[in-house]
Amino acid sequence: MAWHQISVITSENTAPKVADFFSDLGAVSVTYMDAKDEPVYEPAIGEIKIWAQTRVIALYELTVDPANMKSRTLKHFQQEALEDWVFEEIADQAWERTWMEYYRPMKFAGKLWVCPTGQEQREENTVCLILDPGLAFGTGTHPTTALCLEWLASHDVTGKTVIDYGCGSGILAIAALLLGARMAYAVDIDPQAITAAEDNAVKNNVQDKIICCLPEQFKATNVKADVVLANILAKPLIDMVGQIAGLVISKGQLVLSGILAEQADSVIDAYQPFLLLNKPVQQDDWVRLAGIKR
Ligand SMILES: C[S@@+](CC[C@H](N)C(=O)[O-])C[C@H]1O[C@@H](n2cnc3c(N)ncnc32)[C@H](O)[C@@H]1O
């Protein structure tokens, strides 16, 4: 199968809006890439950045008309905010290579590198997570993941048990293990995510400390953890409040992501009875909530 790939360069602030717009227009995948070979270094506290100039890349089925897509996008955004439109028809087998060409090492809180194979960063006092874009969500480029990685890399998880609920690629569970966690559980409703998380665990040599499973299998373990990260979306987070808050031990930490800024208050209302919440941290349109279990 072939695909239409549409990509455009825009600013750090506009990129997530363009990505959401592409998704709304039916993209089967959207990702960010560095447009100007600008490595992402440690952001200021509370700020997590992608790139000042970001290429947003969307894949569509061939039935989509690229010219129509362009005119709708230009109508929605100011024309000068978008540059270097590229349309390509790409074959399925070129998919992974296309992403890999642009995917660059990223550093979180001065301690955690996330790098594609072949671009590993071996720097003193840092750990390096090897991750290649695949079918499961979670490369570190999306603000919701970046917010969680930033949290992990700036907290001491040494010796802790961690649950990554909604694990996608397993990036958060694997990052926690590389940062010193004793054991991690990576849980997802999507079997493809479980496979990806297992493969990524092997790639990062943490396969002996991780259990990747579906929610029903996980439920049977009755595990509670010192740290629970759930990067899902506001609605499931609210719907599952009792279940997710119940995974954290008393005085343990819960990190919630996948929340749009305008949804933060509803999630806070749902979780406040269970948690002492810190001030929300925002990147672009997305918010991370974190707190201590009461
Ligand atoms: C935004 S991705 C996050 C992936 C990764 N943890 C990260 O931070 O990049 C959300 C993941 O949650 C999973 N998910 C959605 N609803 C879920 C549910 N009710 N229980 C478990 N996983 C769920 C999805 O399949 C998806 O892989």
Ligand as a Chemical Component Dictionary entry (heavy atoms), coordinates in Angstrom:
data_LIG
# 
_chem_comp.id                   LIG 
_chem_comp.type                 NON-POLYMER 
_chem_comp.pdbx_formal_charge   0 
_chem_comp.three_letter_code    LIG 
# 
loop_
_chem_comp_atom.comp_id 
_chem_comp_atom.atom_id 
_chem_comp_atom.alt_atom_id 
_chem_comp_atom.type_symbol 
_chem_comp_atom.charge 
_chem_comp_atom.model_Cartn_x 
_chem_comp_atom.model_Cartn_y 
_chem_comp_atom.model_Cartn_z 
_chem_comp_atom.pdbx_ordinal 
LIG C1  C1  C 0  -0.962 8.834 24.126 1  
LIG S1  S1  S 1  -0.516 7.148 24.079 2  
LIG C2  C2  C 0  0.780  7.155 25.296 3  
LIG C3  C3  C 0  1.903  6.217 24.983 4  
LIG C4  C4  C 0  3.127  6.363 25.871 5  
LIG N1  N1  N 0  2.828  5.996 27.260 6  
LIG C5  C5  C 0  3.674  7.780 25.827 7  
LIG O1  O1  O 0  3.687  8.427 26.878 8  
LIG O2  O2  O -1 4.060  8.217 24.741 9  
LIG C6  C6  C 0  -1.905 6.438 24.915 10 
LIG C7  C7  C 0  -1.906 4.942 24.951 11 
LIG O3  O3  O 0  -2.936 4.562 25.853 12 
LIG C8  C8  C 0  -3.581 3.421 25.373 13 
LIG N2  N2  N 0  -4.917 3.394 25.996 14 
LIG C9  C9  C 0  -6.015 4.124 25.667 15 
LIG N3  N3  N 0  -7.041 3.831 26.499 16 
LIG C10 C10 C 0  -6.580 2.911 27.377 17 
LIG C11 C11 C 0  -7.158 2.212 28.469 18 
LIG N4  N4  N 0  -8.430 2.388 28.815 19 
LIG N5  N5  N 0  -6.399 1.336 29.154 20 
LIG C12 C12 C 0  -5.089 1.134 28.808 21 
LIG N6  N6  N 0  -4.497 1.755 27.768 22 
LIG C13 C13 C 0  -5.222 2.635 27.062 23 
LIG C14 C14 C 0  -3.572 3.601 23.868 24 
LIG O4  O4  O 0  -3.725 2.354 23.202 25 
LIG C15 C15 C 0  -2.208 4.259 23.643 26 
LIG O5  O5  O 0  -1.218 3.300 23.346 27 
# 
loop_
_chem_comp_bond.comp_id 
_chem_comp_bond.atom_id_1 
_chem_comp_bond.atom_id_2 
_chem_comp_bond.value_order 
_chem_comp_bond.pdbx_ordinal 
LIG C1  S1  SING 1  
LIG S1  C2  SING 2  
LIG S1  C6  SING 3  
LIG C2  C3  SING 4  
LIG C3  C4  SING 5  
LIG C4  N1  SING 6  
LIG C4  C5  SING 7  
LIG C5  O1  DOUB 8  
LIG C5  O2  SING 9  
LIG C6  C7  SING 10 
LIG C7  O3  SING 11 
LIG C7  C15 SING 12 
LIG O3  C8  SING 13 
LIG C8  N2  SING 14 
LIG C8  C14 SING 15 
LIG N2  C9  SING 16 
LIG N2  C13 SING 17 
LIG C9  N3  DOUB 18 
LIG N3  C10 SING 19 
LIG C10 C11 SING 20 
LIG C10 C13 DOUB 21 
LIG C11 N4  SING 22 
LIG C11 N5  DOUB 23 
LIG N5  C12 SING 24 
LIG C12 N6  DOUB 25 
LIG N6  C13 SING 26 
LIG C14 O4  SING 27 
LIG C14 C15 SING 28 
LIG C15 O5  SING 29 
# 
